[in-house]
Structure formats: C-alpha cells, structure tokens
Amino acid sequence: MISKHKEFRIRSLVFSAICCVFLIGCSSGSSENSSHPLTYGAIAHIEEASGIGYCAENDALYVAADDGTLYRLDKDGTIVQKKNFKSMKNHDFEGIAYDAKNDDILVAIEGSDNVLVLTRDLNVKNTINVDRRDDNGRLILEKDPENGLEGIAVDNGDIYL
C-alpha cells in the first residue's frame, strides 16, 4: 500500500513531468531558433510528445511521440529506453497508459484505430483493433477521416479511448 505522502509525491512528479514533456513536445523547434519568451526546466527533451503515463510497478514514466517513438524515463527524467516503431505502417502514437491489471503498456494509434499492447520493456505483445460498432453491429462512433484516437486511459483493465 502506498502512503499518502508517497502518493502525493508520485502525483506531483507525474504532473510536473507531463507539463515539462508537453512544453517541449509541443514546441515548434529548438529553443535556440525560437523567439518564444517562455523559459522552463525540463526533465527530458522529447520532440512531439503526445502522451505520458506512469507505471508504479517500475516507477517509470512512459512517453509516446507522434513520430512513432516510445520512451521510458526514470523518476529523475533520464531516458532509460528509447524505441522506434517507424517501420510500422501506422505509427502516429497519440496516447499511452499503463494497465496495472494486465501489466501492459497500451498505446493509442491515431490513423489505424488500433491499440498497441506492449510489455514494460516496450516489446510488442499484440494489437487490439478498435471496433466502432456495438454488439449488434450498429455504428456507435463514426470515424472522422482526418482524425482518430487521441488519448487512452485504463481503469481496472477497462480501456477508455
């Protein structure tokens, strides 16, 4: 069981990391070439970061980037692992989450309407195809031809897109 103090520290770390990674990920270029007046301290420099998740099992942050790269960071923001999935047909990663019930890392892929299922070491286990129809075959969510999955969350093994 996690103490309230440790839980607060973990939540603070995750929130700070999210802010820092997205400030960098959403920037249009390097700070040397930018006239943007914002000054910030970042825990990691990750271009086009589009999602971040926390795994308590290994005390790591996982970051998904639009370019098909996934990162595992330690709690100090050091990049422990970087894995490129650009060879995949669709690799526009838009969200990442840890599924504690199944011990999986889940990545939402925008263009293909798929969820990539990985181990904590970022090895591919399988892919889940997102069906936009209910059990009776009725369309419940129409796909926008220019947009797709934009985020992912997991609660007790249930996936929310």
DSSP file with accessible surface (Angstrom, degrees, kcal/mol):
  #  RESIDUE AA STRUCTURE BP1 BP2  ACC     N-H-->O    O-->H-N    N-H-->O    O-->H-N    TCO  KAPPA ALPHA  PHI   PSI    X-CA   Y-CA   Z-CA
    1    1 A M              0   0  238      0, 0.0     2,-0.4     0, 0.0     0, 0.0   0.000 360.0 360.0 360.0 136.9    0.0    0.0    0.0
    2    2 A I        -     0   0   75      1,-0.1     2,-0.0     4,-0.0     0, 0.0  -0.712 360.0-123.5 -88.4 132.1    1.3    3.5   -0.9
    3    3 A S     >  -     0   0   68     -2,-0.4     4,-2.8     1,-0.1     5,-0.2  -0.310  22.6-114.2 -69.1 158.0    1.4    6.1    1.8
    4    4 A K  H  > S+     0   0  168      1,-0.2     4,-2.4     2,-0.2     5,-0.2   0.889 117.3  52.1 -60.6 -38.0   -0.5    9.3    1.3
    5    5 A H  H  > S+     0   0  124      2,-0.2     4,-2.3     1,-0.2    -1,-0.2   0.944 112.2  44.0 -65.2 -46.1    2.8   11.2    1.3
    6    6 A K  H  > S+     0   0  101      2,-0.2     4,-2.8     1,-0.2    -2,-0.2   0.908 112.5  52.9 -65.9 -39.8    4.4    9.0   -1.3
    7    7 A E  H  X S+     0   0   57     -4,-2.8     4,-2.7     2,-0.2    -1,-0.2   0.928 109.8  48.8 -60.9 -41.8    1.2    9.0   -3.4
    8    8 A F  H  X S+     0   0  136     -4,-2.4     4,-2.7    -5,-0.2    -2,-0.2   0.927 111.8  49.1 -63.5 -43.1    1.3   12.9   -3.3
    9    9 A R  H  X S+     0   0  135     -4,-2.3     4,-2.6     2,-0.2    -2,-0.2   0.908 111.9  48.9 -63.4 -40.8    4.9   12.9   -4.4
   10   10 A I  H  X S+     0   0   23     -4,-2.8     4,-2.8     2,-0.2     5,-0.2   0.947 112.7  47.0 -64.1 -46.3    4.2   10.5   -7.2
   11   11 A R  H  X S+     0   0  161     -4,-2.7     4,-2.7     1,-0.2    -2,-0.2   0.904 112.8  49.9 -63.7 -39.0    1.3   12.5   -8.4
   12   12 A S  H  X S+     0   0   43     -4,-2.7     4,-2.7    -5,-0.2    -1,-0.2   0.921 111.8  48.3 -64.5 -43.4    3.3   15.7   -8.2
   13   13 A L  H  X S+     0   0   48     -4,-2.6     4,-2.8     2,-0.2    -2,-0.2   0.939 112.9  47.5 -61.9 -46.6    6.2   14.1  -10.2
   14   14 A V  H  X S+     0   0   28     -4,-2.8     4,-2.8     2,-0.2    -2,-0.2   0.939 113.1  48.2 -62.2 -44.9    3.8   12.8  -12.8
   15   15 A F  H  X S+     0   0  136     -4,-2.7     4,-2.4    -5,-0.2    -2,-0.2   0.939 113.7  47.1 -62.0 -45.3    2.1   16.2  -13.1
   16   16 A S  H  X S+     0   0   63     -4,-2.7     4,-2.7     1,-0.2    -1,-0.2   0.918 112.8  49.5 -62.2 -42.7    5.4   18.0  -13.4
   17   17 A A  H  X S+     0   0    1     -4,-2.8     4,-3.1    -5,-0.2     5,-0.3   0.915 109.5  51.6 -63.9 -42.2    6.7   15.6  -15.9
   18   18 A I  H  X S+     0   0   56     -4,-2.8     4,-2.5    -5,-0.2     5,-0.3   0.949 111.9  46.6 -59.0 -48.5    3.5   15.9  -18.0
   19   19 A C  H  X S+     0   0   49     -4,-2.4     4,-2.2    -5,-0.2    -2,-0.2   0.942 116.1  44.3 -60.2 -47.5    3.9   19.7  -18.0
   20   20 A C  H  X S+     0   0   22     -4,-2.7     4,-1.9     2,-0.2     5,-0.2   0.935 114.8  47.2 -65.7 -46.2    7.6   19.6  -18.9
   21   21 A V  H  X S+     0   0    0     -4,-3.1     4,-3.6     1,-0.2    28,-0.3   0.930 114.6  46.8 -64.6 -41.8    7.3   17.0  -21.6
   22   22 A F  H  X S+     0   0   62     -4,-2.5     4,-2.3    -5,-0.3    -1,-0.2   0.874 107.5  56.3 -72.1 -32.1    4.4   18.6  -23.2
   23   23 A L  H  < S+     0   0   73     -4,-2.2     4,-0.2    -5,-0.3    -1,-0.2   0.933 117.7  35.6 -60.7 -41.3    6.0   22.1  -23.2
   24   24 A I  H >< S+     0   0    3     -4,-1.9     3,-1.4    -5,-0.2    24,-0.4   0.937 117.3  51.9 -76.2 -46.3    8.9   20.6  -25.1
   25   25 A G  H 3< S+     0   0    1     -4,-3.6    23,-0.8     1,-0.3    -3,-0.2   0.821 111.0  47.6 -62.5 -31.5    6.9   18.2  -27.2
   26   26 A C  T 3< S+     0   0   93     -4,-2.3    -1,-0.3    -5,-0.2    -2,-0.2   0.474  87.2 111.4 -90.5  -1.4    4.5   20.9  -28.4
   27   27 A S    <   -     0   0   25     -3,-1.4    21,-0.3    -4,-0.2     3,-0.1  -0.388  68.5-135.0 -71.9 153.0    7.3   23.3  -29.2
   28   28 A S  S    S-     0   0  122      1,-0.1     2,-0.3    -2,-0.1    -1,-0.1   0.553  74.6 -25.7 -87.7  -6.0    7.8   24.1  -32.9
   29   29 A G  S    S-     0   0   29     -5,-0.1    -1,-0.1     0, 0.0     5,-0.1  -0.975  91.9 -39.2-179.1-170.4   11.6   23.8  -32.8
   30   30 A S    >   -     0   0   36     -2,-0.3     3,-0.8     1,-0.1     4,-0.5  -0.342  51.4-118.4 -73.3 156.5   14.6   24.1  -30.7
   31   31 A S  G >  S+     0   0   85      1,-0.2     3,-0.6     2,-0.2    -1,-0.1   0.785 111.3  63.5 -67.6 -24.1   14.9   26.8  -28.1
   32   32 A E  G 3  S+     0   0  151      1,-0.2    -1,-0.2     3,-0.0    -2,-0.0   0.852 110.3  37.6 -67.9 -31.6   17.9   28.3  -29.9
   33   33 A N  G <  S+     0   0  144     -3,-0.8     2,-0.3     2,-0.0    -1,-0.2   0.381 102.1  92.8 -99.7   4.1   15.9   29.1  -33.0
   34   34 A S    <   -     0   0   48     -3,-0.6    -7,-0.0    -4,-0.5    -3,-0.0  -0.761  56.4-159.3-105.4 144.6   12.7   30.1  -31.2
   35   35 A S        +     0   0  123     -2,-0.3    -1,-0.1     2,-0.0    -4,-0.1   0.272  51.1 132.4 -98.8  11.3   11.7   33.6  -30.2
   36   36 A H        -     0   0  123      1,-0.1    -2,-0.1    -5,-0.1     0, 0.0  -0.449  52.3-147.7 -65.9 128.6    9.3   32.2  -27.6
   37   37 A P        +     0   0  118      0, 0.0     2,-0.2     0, 0.0    -1,-0.1   0.590  60.8 113.8 -77.8  -7.1    9.8   34.0  -24.3
   38   38 A L        -     0   0   85      1,-0.0     2,-0.4     2,-0.0    -2,-0.1  -0.432  47.3-165.9 -71.1 129.9    8.9   31.0  -22.1
   39   39 A T        +     0   0  132     -2,-0.2     2,-0.3     2,-0.0    -1,-0.0  -0.958  18.0 162.8-113.1 135.8   11.8   29.7  -20.1
   40   40 A Y        -     0   0   81     -2,-0.4     2,-0.5   -20,-0.0   -20,-0.0  -0.981  37.6-125.6-149.7 158.4   11.4   26.3  -18.5
   41   41 A G        -     0   0   63     -2,-0.3     2,-0.3     2,-0.0    -2,-0.0  -0.932  31.9-163.3-106.0 129.0   13.3   23.4  -16.9
   42   42 A A        -     0   0   46     -2,-0.5     3,-0.1     1,-0.1   -25,-0.1  -0.853  24.7-150.3-115.5 149.5   12.6   20.1  -18.5
   43   43 A I  S    S+     0   0   53     -2,-0.3     2,-0.3     1,-0.3    -1,-0.1   0.685  87.2   5.1 -87.6 -20.2   13.2   16.6  -17.2
   44   44 A A        -     0   0   11    -27,-0.1     2,-0.8    34,-0.1    -1,-0.3  -0.971  67.1-127.4-159.0 147.0   13.7   15.3  -20.8
   45   45 A H        +     0   0  107     -2,-0.3     2,-0.5    -3,-0.1   -24,-0.1  -0.877  39.2 162.2-101.1 105.7   13.8   16.6  -24.3
   46   46 A I    >   -     0   0    0     -2,-0.8     3,-0.9   -25,-0.2     2,-0.2  -0.973  31.3-136.9-128.0 114.2   11.3   14.7  -26.4
   47   47 A E  T 3  S+     0   0   72     -2,-0.5    20,-0.3     1,-0.2   -22,-0.2  -0.459  82.1   1.4 -69.8 139.8   10.1   16.1  -29.7
   48   48 A E  T 3  S-     0   0   85    -23,-0.8    18,-2.7   -24,-0.4    -1,-0.2   0.817  79.7-174.7  54.9  39.2    6.4   15.9  -30.5
   49   49 A A  E <   +A   65   0A   5     -3,-0.9    16,-0.3   -28,-0.3    -1,-0.2  -0.441  11.3 171.8 -63.5 133.1    5.4   14.2  -27.2
   50   50 A S  E     +     0   0A  18     14,-3.3     2,-0.3     1,-0.4    15,-0.2   0.452  57.3  16.2-125.8  -4.5    1.8   13.3  -27.4
   51   51 A G  E     -A   64   0A   7     13,-1.3    13,-2.3    44,-0.2    -1,-0.4  -0.968  53.1-166.6-166.0 151.4    1.1   11.2  -24.3
   52   52 A I  E     +A   63   0A  24     -2,-0.3     2,-0.3    44,-0.3    11,-0.2  -0.997   8.8 178.0-144.0 141.7    2.6   10.3  -21.0
   53   53 A G  E     -A   62   0A  12      9,-2.5     9,-3.1    -2,-0.3     2,-0.4  -0.968  19.4-134.0-140.3 159.0    1.8    7.5  -18.5
   54   54 A Y  E     -A   61   0A  49     -2,-0.3     2,-0.5     7,-0.2    44,-0.3  -0.930   8.1-161.9-118.4 138.0    3.1    6.4  -15.1
   55   55 A C  E >>> -A   60   0A   0      5,-2.8     5,-1.9    -2,-0.4     4,-0.5  -0.962   3.9-169.7-119.1 113.1    3.9    2.8  -14.1
   56   56 A A  T 345S+     0   0   52     -2,-0.5    -1,-0.1     1,-0.2     3,-0.1   0.765  80.9  72.5 -72.0 -24.7    4.2    2.2  -10.3
   57   57 A E  T 345S+     0   0  122      1,-0.2    -1,-0.2     3,-0.1    -2,-0.0   0.851 120.3  12.9 -60.5 -37.6    5.5   -1.3  -10.8
   58   58 A N  T <45S-     0   0   50     -3,-0.5    -1,-0.2     2,-0.1    -2,-0.2   0.220 102.6-119.5-123.3  12.3    8.8    0.0  -12.1
   59   59 A D  T  <5 +     0   0   49     -4,-0.5    16,-0.4     1,-0.2     2,-0.3   0.900  67.5 139.7  52.6  47.1    8.5    3.7  -11.0
   60   60 A A  E   < -A   55   0A   4     -5,-1.9    -5,-2.8    14,-0.1     2,-0.4  -0.897  51.3-136.8-125.1 151.7    8.8    4.8  -14.6
   61   61 A L  E     -AB  54  73A   1     12,-2.2    12,-3.2    -2,-0.3     2,-0.4  -0.869  18.5-155.5-100.7 139.2    7.2    7.4  -16.9
   62   62 A Y  E     -AB  53  72A   2     -9,-3.1    -9,-2.5    -2,-0.4     2,-0.4  -0.967   8.6-166.4-117.5 133.4    6.4    6.3  -20.4
   63   63 A V  E     -AB  52  71A   0      8,-2.3     8,-2.5    -2,-0.4     2,-0.4  -0.972   7.1-156.6-125.0 133.5    6.1    8.8  -23.2
   64   64 A A  E     -AB  51  70A   0    -13,-2.3   -14,-3.3    -2,-0.4   -13,-1.3  -0.884  11.9-158.6-105.5 138.3    4.6    8.4  -26.7
   65   65 A A  E >   -A   49   0A   0      4,-2.1     3,-1.8    -2,-0.4    28,-0.7  -0.893  26.3-121.8-117.2 149.6    5.7   10.7  -29.5
   66   66 A D  T 3  S+     0   0   47    -18,-2.7    27,-0.2    -2,-0.3   -18,-0.1   0.737 107.5  65.9 -57.3 -26.3    3.9   11.5  -32.8
   67   67 A D  T 3  S-     0   0   53    -20,-0.3    -1,-0.3   -19,-0.2    25,-0.1   0.371 123.0 -95.9 -83.9   6.1    6.8   10.2  -34.8
   68   68 A G  S <  S+     0   0    0     -3,-1.8    17,-3.4     1,-0.3     2,-0.4   0.714  82.7 129.8  90.6  21.0    6.4    6.6  -33.6
   69   69 A T  E     - C   0  84A   1     -4,-0.4    -4,-2.1    15,-0.2     2,-0.4  -0.894  39.0-160.9-111.4 138.7    8.9    6.6  -30.8
   70   70 A L  E     -BC  64  83A   0     13,-2.9    13,-2.9    -2,-0.4     2,-0.4  -0.919   7.8-163.0-115.7 145.6    8.3    5.4  -27.3
   71   71 A Y  E     -BC  63  82A  14     -8,-2.5    -8,-2.3    -2,-0.4     2,-0.5  -0.963  13.0-156.9-128.7 145.5   10.4    6.4  -24.3
   72   72 A R  E     -BC  62  81A  47      9,-2.6     8,-2.7    -2,-0.4     9,-1.8  -0.992  21.3-172.6-117.9 126.5   10.8    5.0  -20.7
   73   73 A L  E     -BC  61  79A   0    -12,-3.2   -12,-2.2    -2,-0.5     6,-0.2  -0.893  19.1-128.9-117.8 148.2   12.1    7.5  -18.2
   74   74 A D    >   -     0   0   50      4,-2.2     3,-2.1    -2,-0.3   -14,-0.1  -0.310  44.4 -89.8 -83.1 178.2   13.2    7.1  -14.6
   75   75 A K  T 3  S+     0   0  105    -16,-0.4    -1,-0.1     1,-0.3   -15,-0.1   0.690 127.8  56.8 -67.8 -13.3   11.8    9.3  -11.9
   76   76 A D  T 3  S-     0   0  122      2,-0.1    -1,-0.3   -33,-0.0     3,-0.1   0.461 120.6-106.7 -92.0  -3.9   14.6   11.9  -12.5
   77   77 A G    <   +     0   0    4     -3,-2.1     2,-0.3     1,-0.3    -2,-0.1   0.487  69.2 147.0  92.6   5.3   13.7   12.2  -16.1
   78   78 A T        -     0   0   83      1,-0.1    -4,-2.2   -34,-0.1     2,-0.7  -0.576  55.2-118.2 -74.3 132.0   16.6   10.3  -17.5
   79   79 A I  E     +C   73   0A  69     -2,-0.3    -6,-0.2    -6,-0.2     3,-0.1  -0.622  36.7 174.8 -73.4 113.1   15.7    8.4  -20.7
   80   80 A V  E     +     0   0A  78     -8,-2.7     2,-0.3    -2,-0.7    -7,-0.2   0.797  67.4  12.3 -88.3 -34.3   16.2    4.8  -19.8
   81   81 A Q  E     -C   72   0A  43     -9,-1.8    -9,-2.6     2,-0.0     2,-0.4  -0.998  56.8-173.1-149.0 140.5   14.9    3.4  -23.0
   82   82 A K  E     -C   71   0A 137     -2,-0.3     2,-0.4   -11,-0.2   -11,-0.2  -0.996  11.3-177.7-134.2 124.8   14.0    4.7  -26.4
   83   83 A K  E     -C   70   0A  62    -13,-2.9   -13,-2.9    -2,-0.4     2,-0.4  -0.990  14.3-147.5-131.9 129.9   12.4    2.5  -29.0
   84   84 A N  E     +C   69   0A  82     -2,-0.4   -15,-0.2   -15,-0.2     3,-0.2  -0.794  16.9 177.1 -99.4 132.4   11.4    3.5  -32.6
   85   85 A F    >   +     0   0   13    -17,-3.4     3,-2.0    -2,-0.4   -16,-0.1  -0.016  41.7 123.3-118.3  25.2    8.4    2.0  -34.3
   86   86 A K  T 3   +     0   0   99      1,-0.3    -1,-0.1   -18,-0.1     5,-0.1   0.724  64.2  68.9 -63.0 -20.2    8.6    4.0  -37.5
   87   87 A S  T 3  S+     0   0  123     -3,-0.2    -1,-0.3   -19,-0.1     2,-0.1   0.688  78.9  99.2 -73.8 -14.5    8.7    0.7  -39.5
   88   88 A M  S <  S-     0   0   53     -3,-2.0     3,-0.1     1,-0.1    -3,-0.0  -0.444  84.2-124.0 -68.5 146.0    5.1    0.1  -38.6
   89   89 A K  S    S+     0   0  195      1,-0.2     2,-0.5    -2,-0.1    -1,-0.1   0.938 103.3  29.0 -57.1 -49.6    2.6    1.1  -41.3
   90   90 A N        +     0   0   65      1,-0.1    -1,-0.2    22,-0.0    -3,-0.1  -0.963  67.0 154.2-114.4 119.6    0.8    3.4  -38.9
   91   91 A H        +     0   0   58     -2,-0.5     2,-1.6    -3,-0.1    -6,-0.1  -0.020  21.6 130.7-136.0  31.6    2.9    4.9  -36.1
   92   92 A D        -     0   0   54    -25,-0.1    18,-2.6   -24,-0.1     2,-0.3  -0.649  43.5-163.7 -86.6  83.6    1.1    8.1  -35.2
   93   93 A F  E     +D  109   0B   0     -2,-1.6    16,-0.2   -28,-0.7   -25,-0.1  -0.544  19.9 168.3 -74.5 129.9    1.1    7.5  -31.4
   94   94 A E  E     +     0   0B  20     14,-2.8     2,-0.3     1,-0.3    15,-0.1   0.522  58.0  11.2-120.9 -12.8   -1.3    9.7  -29.6
   95   95 A G  E     -D  108   0B   4     13,-0.9    13,-1.9    56,-0.2     2,-0.3  -0.984  53.1-162.2-163.3 157.7   -1.6    8.4  -26.0
   96   96 A I  E     +D  107   0B   8     -2,-0.3     2,-0.3    56,-0.3   -44,-0.3  -0.996  13.2 168.2-147.9 142.2    0.0    5.9  -23.6
   97   97 A A  E     -D  106   0B  11      9,-2.1     9,-3.1    -2,-0.3     2,-0.5  -0.990  31.0-120.5-151.8 156.3   -1.2    4.3  -20.4
   98   98 A Y  E     -D  105   0B  32     -2,-0.3     2,-0.9   -44,-0.3     7,-0.2  -0.881  15.4-152.8-102.8 129.6   -0.2    1.6  -18.0
   99   99 A D  E  >> -D  104   0B   4      5,-3.5     5,-1.8    -2,-0.5     4,-1.1  -0.853  12.5-176.3-100.5  97.3   -2.7   -1.3  -17.5
  100  100 A A  T  45S+     0   0   66     -2,-0.9    -1,-0.2     1,-0.2     3,-0.0   0.837  78.1  60.2 -66.4 -33.1   -1.8   -2.5  -13.9
  101  101 A K  T  45S+     0   0  136      1,-0.2    -1,-0.2    -3,-0.1    -2,-0.0   0.896 121.7  23.3 -63.0 -39.7   -4.4   -5.3  -14.0
  102  102 A N  T  45S-     0   0   83     -3,-0.3    -1,-0.2     2,-0.1    -2,-0.2   0.386 103.5-123.3-106.8   0.2   -2.7   -7.0  -17.0
  103  103 A D  T  <5 +     0   0   61     -4,-1.1     2,-0.3     1,-0.2    17,-0.3   0.921  65.2 136.9  55.2  50.0    0.8   -5.4  -16.6
  104  104 A D  E   < -D   99   0B  19     -5,-1.8    -5,-3.5    15,-0.1     2,-0.5  -0.926  55.5-135.5-124.8 151.5    0.7   -3.9  -20.1
  105  105 A I  E     -DE  98 118B   1     13,-2.8    13,-2.9    -2,-0.3     2,-0.4  -0.913  27.9-158.5 -99.0 129.3    1.7   -0.6  -21.7
  106  106 A L  E     -DE  97 117B   2     -9,-3.1    -9,-2.1    -2,-0.5     2,-0.5  -0.940   7.8-168.1-115.5 134.2   -1.1    0.5  -24.1
  107  107 A V  E     -DE  96 116B   0      9,-2.2     9,-2.8    -2,-0.4     2,-0.4  -0.982  15.8-139.2-125.3 125.2   -0.5    3.0  -26.9
  108  108 A A  E     -DE  95 115B   0    -13,-1.9   -14,-2.8    -2,-0.5   -13,-0.9  -0.699  15.0-156.4 -81.3 128.8   -3.3    4.6  -28.9
  109  109 A I  E  >> -DE  93 114B   1      5,-2.7     5,-1.0    -2,-0.4     4,-0.9  -0.937   1.3-157.5-110.2 118.4   -2.5    4.8  -32.6
  110  110 A E  T >45S+     0   0   20    -18,-2.6    39,-0.7    -2,-0.6     3,-0.6   0.944  81.1  42.5 -64.1 -56.4   -4.4    7.5  -34.4
  111  111 A G  T 345S+     0   0   40      1,-0.2    -1,-0.2   -19,-0.2   -18,-0.0   0.826 120.3  38.4 -67.4 -31.9   -4.5    6.6  -38.1
  112  112 A S  T 345S-     0   0   23      2,-0.1    -1,-0.2   -20,-0.1    18,-0.2   0.523  97.0-127.1 -99.5  -5.6   -5.3    2.9  -37.7
  113  113 A D  T <<5 +     0   0   12     -4,-0.9    17,-2.7    -3,-0.6     2,-0.3   0.930  66.1 132.7  56.4  45.1   -7.7    2.9  -34.8
  114  114 A N  E   < -EF 109 129B  36     -5,-1.0    -5,-2.7    15,-0.2     2,-0.5  -0.874  53.8-140.8-122.4 159.1   -5.5    0.3  -33.0
  115  115 A V  E     -EF 108 128B   2     13,-2.6    13,-3.1    -2,-0.3     2,-0.5  -0.990  18.8-143.7-118.4 121.5   -4.1    0.0  -29.5
  116  116 A L  E     -EF 107 127B   2     -9,-2.8    -9,-2.2    -2,-0.5     2,-0.5  -0.744  11.6-152.3 -85.2 128.1   -0.6   -1.4  -29.4
  117  117 A V  E     +EF 106 126B   4      9,-2.8     8,-3.3    -2,-0.5     9,-1.5  -0.920  23.4 170.0-106.6 124.1   -0.1   -3.7  -26.4
  118  118 A L  E     -EF 105 124B   0    -13,-2.9   -13,-2.8    -2,-0.5     6,-0.2  -0.877  33.9-112.1-130.6 162.7    3.5   -3.8  -25.1
  119  119 A T    >   -     0   0   42      4,-2.4     3,-2.1    -2,-0.3   -15,-0.1  -0.353  46.5 -98.0 -79.0 171.8    5.5   -5.2  -22.1
  120  120 A R  T 3  S+     0   0   70    -17,-0.3    -1,-0.1     1,-0.3   -16,-0.1   0.734 128.1  59.5 -65.0 -19.1    7.1   -2.7  -19.7
  121  121 A D  T 3  S-     0   0   88      2,-0.1    -1,-0.3   -16,-0.0   -49,-0.1   0.240 122.3-109.6 -90.5  12.0   10.3   -3.2  -21.7
  122  122 A L    <   +     0   0    0     -3,-2.1     2,-0.4     1,-0.2    -2,-0.1   0.764  68.6 146.7  65.8  31.8    8.4   -1.9  -24.8
  123  123 A N        -     0   0   78      1,-0.0    -4,-2.4     2,-0.0    -1,-0.2  -0.842  54.3-110.5 -94.9 135.6    8.3   -5.3  -26.6
  124  124 A V  E     +F  118   0B  78     -2,-0.4    -6,-0.3    -6,-0.2     3,-0.1  -0.441  37.4 172.5 -70.0 128.9    5.1   -5.8  -28.7
  125  125 A K  E     -     0   0B 109     -8,-3.3     2,-0.3     1,-0.4    -7,-0.2   0.799  61.5 -51.2 -97.7 -49.3    2.7   -8.3  -27.3
  126  126 A N  E     -F  117   0B  82     -9,-1.5    -9,-2.8     2,-0.0    -1,-0.4  -0.963  49.1-104.5-170.7-176.9   -0.2   -7.8  -29.7
  127  127 A T  E     -F  116   0B  69     -2,-0.3     2,-0.5   -11,-0.2   -11,-0.2  -0.988  19.3-148.0-128.7 137.4   -2.5   -5.2  -31.3
  128  128 A I  E     -F  115   0B  65    -13,-3.1   -13,-2.6    -2,-0.4     2,-0.5  -0.920  13.7-142.2-104.8 125.8   -6.1   -4.5  -30.4
  129  129 A N  E     -F  114   0B 116     -2,-0.5     2,-0.6   -15,-0.2   -15,-0.2  -0.764  18.1-131.0 -85.8 126.8   -8.4   -3.3  -33.3
  130  130 A V        -     0   0   31    -17,-2.7     2,-0.6    -2,-0.5    -1,-0.0  -0.684  18.5-154.8 -82.2 119.5  -10.9   -0.7  -32.1
  131  131 A D        -     0   0  111     -2,-0.6   -18,-0.0     1,-0.1    -1,-0.0  -0.854   8.7-161.9 -97.1 124.5  -14.3   -1.6  -33.3
  132  132 A R        +     0   0   37     -2,-0.6     8,-3.0     5,-0.0     9,-1.2   0.187  66.3  85.5 -91.0  18.5  -16.7    1.4  -33.6
  133  133 A R  B    S-G  139   0C 125      6,-0.3     6,-0.2     7,-0.2    -2,-0.1  -0.875  74.2-124.9-118.6 152.3  -19.7   -0.8  -33.6
  134  134 A D    >   -     0   0   38      4,-2.5     3,-2.1    -2,-0.3    -1,-0.1  -0.174  46.2 -83.0 -82.7-176.5  -21.8   -2.3  -30.7
  135  135 A D  T 3  S+     0   0  171      1,-0.3    -1,-0.1     2,-0.1    -2,-0.0   0.719 130.6  54.8 -62.9 -20.1  -22.5   -6.0  -30.2
  136  136 A N  T 3  S-     0   0  129      2,-0.1    -1,-0.3     0, 0.0     3,-0.1   0.354 120.2-107.0 -94.0   3.7  -25.5   -5.7  -32.6
  137  137 A G  S <  S+     0   0   38     -3,-2.1     2,-0.3     1,-0.3    -2,-0.1   0.508  71.3 144.0  86.4   2.8  -23.3   -4.2  -35.4
  138  138 A R        -     0   0  152      1,-0.1    -4,-2.5     2,-0.0     2,-0.3  -0.610  57.4-113.8 -79.4 135.9  -24.7   -0.7  -35.1
  139  139 A L  B     +G  133   0C  81     -2,-0.3    -6,-0.3    -6,-0.2     3,-0.2  -0.521  37.2 174.2 -67.3 122.8  -22.2    2.1  -35.6
  140  140 A I        +     0   0  113     -8,-3.0     2,-0.3    -2,-0.3    -7,-0.2   0.622  69.7  25.7-106.6 -16.9  -21.8    3.9  -32.3
  141  141 A L  S    S-     0   0  107     -9,-1.2    -1,-0.3     2,-0.0     2,-0.2  -0.889  74.0-143.2-151.2 114.0  -19.0    6.3  -33.3
  142  142 A E        -     0   0  157     -2,-0.3     2,-0.5    -3,-0.2     0, 0.0  -0.538  24.5-120.5 -76.8 141.2  -18.3    7.5  -36.8
  143  143 A K        -     0   0   76     -2,-0.2     5,-0.1     2,-0.0    -1,-0.1  -0.689  14.3-134.2 -86.3 129.8  -14.7    7.9  -37.7
  144  144 A D    >   -     0   0   79     -2,-0.5     3,-1.0     3,-0.2    -1,-0.0  -0.692  17.0-137.7 -75.5 124.7  -13.5   11.4  -38.8
  145  145 A P  T 3  S+     0   0  123      0, 0.0    -1,-0.1     0, 0.0     3,-0.0   0.746 100.7  41.6 -62.5 -20.7  -11.4   10.7  -41.9
  146  146 A E  T 3  S+     0   0  166      2,-0.0     2,-0.3     1,-0.0   -35,-0.0   0.549 119.0  39.6-102.2  -9.3   -8.8   13.2  -40.8
  147  147 A N    <   +     0   0   80     -3,-1.0    -3,-0.2   -37,-0.0     2,-0.2  -0.925  56.6 160.5-136.6 162.5   -8.6   12.3  -37.1
  148  148 A G        +     0   0   16     -2,-0.3   -38,-0.2     1,-0.2   -37,-0.2  -0.525  54.5   0.9-149.5-140.8   -8.7    9.3  -35.0
  149  149 A L        +     0   0   14    -39,-0.7    -1,-0.2   -40,-0.4     3,-0.1  -0.336  50.7 174.5 -61.8 134.7   -7.7    8.1  -31.5
  150  150 A E        +     0   0  102      1,-0.3     2,-0.3   -41,-0.1    -1,-0.1   0.443  58.3   3.2-122.3  -5.7   -6.3   11.0  -29.4
  151  151 A G        -     0   0   28    -56,-0.1     2,-0.3   -42,-0.1    -1,-0.3  -0.987  53.9-149.2-170.6 168.3   -5.8    9.5  -26.0
  152  152 A I        +     0   0   23     -2,-0.3     2,-0.3     9,-0.2   -56,-0.3  -0.995  10.5 177.5-150.9 144.1   -6.1    6.5  -23.8
  153  153 A A  E     -H  160   0D  50      7,-2.1     7,-3.4    -2,-0.3     2,-0.4  -0.979  12.6-153.0-143.2 154.0   -6.8    5.7  -20.2
  154  154 A V  E     -H  159   0D  34     -2,-0.3     2,-0.4     5,-0.2     5,-0.2  -0.994  10.6-180.0-132.7 135.8   -7.1    2.4  -18.2
  155  155 A D  E >  S-H  158   0D 106      3,-2.3     3,-2.3    -2,-0.4   -56,-0.1  -0.943  76.6 -26.4-137.2 113.3   -9.1    1.7  -15.1
  156  156 A N  T 3  S-     0   0  110     -2,-0.4     3,-0.1     1,-0.3   -57,-0.1   0.871 127.2 -47.2  53.1  40.6   -9.0   -1.8  -13.6
  157  157 A G  T 3  S+     0   0   17      1,-0.3     2,-0.5     0, 0.0    -1,-0.3   0.298 111.1 122.2  87.7 -11.7   -8.3   -3.4  -17.0
  158  158 A D  E <   -H  155   0D  93     -3,-2.3    -3,-2.3     2,-0.0     2,-0.4  -0.743  54.8-142.5 -86.6 130.8  -11.0   -1.4  -18.8
  159  159 A I  E     -H  154   0D  63     -2,-0.5     2,-0.5    -5,-0.2    -5,-0.2  -0.785  12.7-165.1 -98.2 132.7   -9.6    0.7  -21.7
  160  160 A Y  E      H  153   0D 127     -7,-3.4    -7,-2.1    -2,-0.4    -2,-0.0  -0.968 360.0 360.0-119.8 127.0  -11.1    4.2  -22.4
  161  161 A L              0   0   97     -2,-0.5    -9,-0.2    -9,-0.2   -12,-0.0  -0.866 360.0 360.0-116.7 360.0  -10.3    5.9  -25.8
